[in-house]
Amino acid sequence: MELFSVPDRRARETAAVLYTVVEGVIHTLAFEPAKLDEQTAIETLVTMIADLIEALRIRE
């Protein structure tokens, strides 16, 4: 992934955070499926996205 070729520092940082969140969700779904049912997985993803949005608002 050419993440660090993005010229805008804020866009690069945002992309890095988003990539980390998505990677965490994929890891959880792939390696810990017994711990999550579909509803819990969706709730976890929504919470992670909400946390990301809040973090981006704070940084503005």
C-alpha positions in Angstrom: 0.0 0.0 0.0 1.4 3.4 -1.0 0.2 5.0 2.2 3.1 7.3 2.7 3.1 8.7 -0.8 0.1 10.9 0.1 1.5 14.4 0.2 -0.9 15.9 2.8 0.3 15.0 6.3 -3.2 15.0 7.8 -4.6 12.7 5.0 -1.6 10.4 5.5 -2.2 10.2 9.3 -5.9 9.7 8.8 -5.3 6.9 6.3 -2.8 5.2 8.7 -5.4 5.3 11.5 -8.2 4.0 9.3 -5.9 1.2 7.9 -5.1 0.2 11.5 -8.8 0.1 12.5 -9.7 -2.0 9.4 -6.7 -4.3 10.0 -7.8 -4.8 13.6 -11.4 -5.7 12.6 -10.1 -8.2 10.0 -7.8 -9.8 12.5 -10.6 -10.1 15.0 -13.0 -11.6 12.5 -10.4 -14.0 11.1 -8.7 -15.2 14.2 -11.3 -14.9 16.9 -14.6 -15.8 15.2 -15.8 -17.9 18.1 -15.7 -14.8 20.4 -17.9 -12.7 18.1 -21.3 -13.3 16.7 -22.4 -11.2 13.7 -24.2 -8.6 15.8 -21.2 -8.2 18.1 -18.8 -7.8 15.1 -21.0 -5.1 13.6 -21.3 -3.3 16.9 -17.5 -3.5 17.3 -16.9 -2.1 13.9 -19.4 0.8 14.4 -17.7 1.6 17.7 -14.3 1.7 16.1 -15.5 4.0 13.3 -17.2 6.3 15.8 -14.0 6.4 17.9 -12.0 7.3 14.7 -14.4 10.1 13.8 -14.2 11.5 17.3 -10.4 11.4 17.3 -10.4 13.2 14.0 -12.7 15.9 15.3 -10.5 16.5 18.4 -7.5 17.0 16.1 -9.1 19.7 14.0 
